[in-house]
Amino acid sequence: MIAMDLVDRVYGDVKAMPRVEFDLRRQITKAATSIPSNIAEGWRRKRRRPAYANHVSIAMGSHGELDTELEICFRNGFLNRADCAETVKLLARVGSMLDRLYDSLDP
């Protein structure tokens, strides 16, 4: 699953962050982890379309949160954009997939 690959990349990237940014590191990993977790939780809710769509929507929100938090890290020099290029590509790919998934669930 691509979203799980994104989680792996994020965990690897935040190891390079300064220890004093512990709260931001924790928030970033929480947002990344929330994406596949919400997709899985929604899917397991007996595949009822409204519940699944709601969880996919929550995953989309976590995607936006992660995107913003990474940008904060880049702007403040906590992470190097070039070092995180693969993570940014995966994030864009996951976002596109979430958009298509959510649209497919629209009644």
Backbone hydrogen bonds, N-H to C=O, Kabsch-Sander energy under -0.5 kcal/mol:
donor,donor_aa,acceptor,acceptor_aa,energy
4,M,1,M,-0.5
5,D,1,M,-1.6
6,L,2,I,-2.1
7,V,3,A,-1.7
8,D,4,M,-2.2
9,R,5,D,-2.3
10,V,6,L,-2.7
11,Y,7,V,-2.6
12,G,8,D,-1.9
13,D,9,R,-2.6
14,V,10,V,-2.6
15,K,11,Y,-0.7
16,A,13,D,-1.7
17,M,14,V,-1.4
21,E,18,P,-1.7
22,F,19,R,-1.0
25,R,21,E,-2.5
26,R,22,F,-2.7
27,Q,23,D,-2.2
28,I,24,L,-2.5
29,T,25,R,-2.3
30,K,26,R,-2.1
31,A,27,Q,-2.4
32,A,28,I,-2.4
33,T,29,T,-2.5
34,S,30,K,-1.9
35,I,31,A,-0.9
35,I,32,A,-0.7
37,S,33,T,-1.6
38,N,34,S,-2.4
39,I,35,I,-1.7
40,A,36,P,-2.4
41,E,37,S,-2.6
42,G,38,N,-2.4
43,W,39,I,-2.1
44,R,40,A,-2.1
45,R,41,E,-0.6
45,R,42,G,-0.8
46,K,44,R,-2.1
47,R,43,W,-0.8
48,R,45,R,-1.8
49,R,47,R,-0.5
52,Y,48,R,-2.6
53,A,49,R,-2.9
54,N,50,P,-2.1
55,H,51,A,-2.1
56,V,52,Y,-2.5
57,S,53,A,-2.3
58,I,54,N,-2.0
59,A,55,H,-2.3
60,M,56,V,-2.1
61,G,57,S,-1.8
62,S,58,I,-2.2
63,H,59,A,-2.1
64,G,60,M,-2.1
65,E,61,G,-2.2
66,L,62,S,-2.7
67,D,63,H,-2.5
68,T,64,G,-2.2
69,E,65,E,-2.6
70,L,66,L,-2.5
71,E,67,D,-1.9
72,I,68,T,-2.2
73,C,69,E,-2.1
74,F,70,L,-2.5
75,R,71,E,-2.7
76,N,72,I,-1.7
77,G,74,F,-1.1
78,F,73,C,-2.1
79,L,73,C,-1.3
81,R,79,L,-0.5
84,C,80,N,-1.3
85,A,82,A,-1.2
88,V,84,C,-2.5
89,K,85,A,-2.2
90,L,86,E,-2.5
91,L,87,T,-2.6
92,A,88,V,-2.2
93,R,89,K,-2.3
94,V,90,L,-3.0
95,G,91,L,-2.4
96,S,92,A,-2.2
97,M,93,R,-2.2
98,L,94,V,-2.7
99,D,95,G,-2.2
100,R,96,S,-2.1
101,L,97,M,-2.6
102,Y,98,L,-2.9
103,D,99,D,-2.4
104,S,100,R,-1.9
105,L,101,L,-0.9
105,L,102,Y,-1.0
106,D,102,Y,-0.5
106,D,103,D,-0.9
